[in-house]
Amino acid sequence: RSYEIPMLHMTPASGLQHKMLTEHASFEEIISCRPELTPVFVHEDGEIEVTEFDHPESALYLFGKANFSPFVIHGEGHQSVRIACPKMGMLWPHQALAIVMYNRGLAYKRERP
């Protein structure tokens, strides 16, 4: 709520019930149901460090498993970011989400004083 995230999408479907959560069979399904959003994959081999990333106005951030299992779907308009974590080696998806959204908020403040 702090970052005005209107909906969470999750894969694979597990039967969780929450008004802000929609479950899907795959990342491809998530992307196809939100074509108006720019897909941004967050993983350890992302193209650009999150602190240097120019966040799209309307983004669909996609996070993989905590063990960073490969999940990147290459497609037109897809982007990817990484979060440096030199001592930990990995982040849980909810930790990565918080970092990405915090960074997005900082970028928003820099652009709109």
Secondary structure, DSSP 8 states (H G I E B T S, - for coil): -TT----EEESS------TTEEE-S-HHHHHHH-TTSEEEEE-TT-SEEGGG----SSEEEEE--TT--------TT-EEEE---TTT----HHHHHHHHHHHHHHHHHHH--
